[in-house]
Amino acid sequence: MNDKIWLSSPHMGDNEFNFVKEAFDTNWIAPLGPNVDGFEQDIASYLGEDVHVAALSSGTAALHLALIILGVKAGDEVICQTMTFSASANPIAYQGATPVFVDSEEQTWNMSPKYLEAAILDRIENGKKPKAIIVVHLYGMPAQMDRIMEIADKYEIPVVEDAAEALGSSYKGQKLGTFGAMSILSFNGNKIITTSGGGALVSKNEEWIKTSRFLATQARDAAPHYQHSHIGYNYRMSNICAGIGRGQMEVLSKRVEKRRSNHEYYMQIFSSSDAVAFCDEPSEDYYSNRWLSTILVNAANGVDRETVRLHLEKDNIESRPLWKPMHLQPVFANSPFYGDGTSERLFESGLCLPSGSNLTNADLERVVTKMKEVL
Ligand SMILES: *Cc1c(COP(=O)(O)O)cnc(C)c1O
């Protein structure tokens, strides 16, 4: 059996272990410490725009705290891009609120501004103005941020940017993760950089970030004894994980370059094939980190997405269908949805290809050789 080629696996640089060792040497083995502070500063200076950052235990935790801070409560409604990973929507349910799902547009595969506005108007007419809008930059591709922010501003609804897959991407030269009232990042093992598991909440509003750190450490009031006037959470990042993160921040630009070159390679190989289509950057305004390289398989030729996926699997190569839209998930069957079926069509024909920054040229050649056999 050939060696396994993964969809997206961790890729350490040179310094991660030094930061972790320093944590051991100084006995900072806790969900606080110099690496946590340092990692937060590294992210803030990378993103620019005077943002503040709280390092947390996961991207999901970051999204949960964002919704809590925005005042999302039981019975509220929150708009969410349907084409995403379940972690974008689950925190809405944690709060006892209802997700309202919005379809994708064809250009970026992200939230359709047209259906976003239709959803807002219809929910207001139904008697409930949505409390927040969760927009996702899927696979690193920026959503149509000008139009989405314009609509959000018009109806005065805060945007939470789910940039879990999009660290290193930008829109009109501005880093993703700096557009929303709040934004979240993920450092899970499969993301463009990883802390093994982890996430961050990002905002220009320093008070919100301070509040998130307070809530993430069990909401302890200032007192010598344990005193609580809020429900707290145990959501802070550990100083060990943050050490890995500091090392990873040193190589982030290289990781973006390599992921983009993986995508370039796939595009070049299949540019003349009508069996495969790619999600192009719609204009120079859009810069994707190409966290995952994705294709749409044109089943008109008799070969569908699953044929390609299973053929790769037989050679020990991992690929995965595009994320199944949330409005098609059994767990969200009762949630409202606004759209025209675009995300469902993308899901049916779309495939994520091996995309790690640690793939060798031989790995990439093996993948395309196998793909060519069926396409
Ligand atoms: C990975 C991911 C998350 C969740 O991040 P975790 O750190 O795994 O909790 C949220 N949204 C999207 C789009 C993701 O890909």
The ligand as a Gaussian input file, in Angstrom:
#p B3LYP/6-31G(d) Opt

LIG

0 1
 C      -12.600000      24.477000      11.849000
 C      -13.757000      25.380000      11.707000
 C      -14.434000      25.917000      12.820000
 C      -14.191000      25.456000      14.230000
 O      -12.946000      25.589000      14.718000
 P      -12.453000      24.595000      15.899000
 O      -11.176000      25.250000      16.321000
 O      -12.249000      23.259000      15.299000
 O      -13.480000      24.609000      16.966000
 C      -15.432000      26.838000      12.610000
 N      -15.784000      27.201000      11.373000
 C      -15.196000      26.703000      10.280000
 C      -15.633000      27.179000       8.944000
 C      -14.184000      25.766000      10.409000
 O      -13.614000      25.240000       9.314000

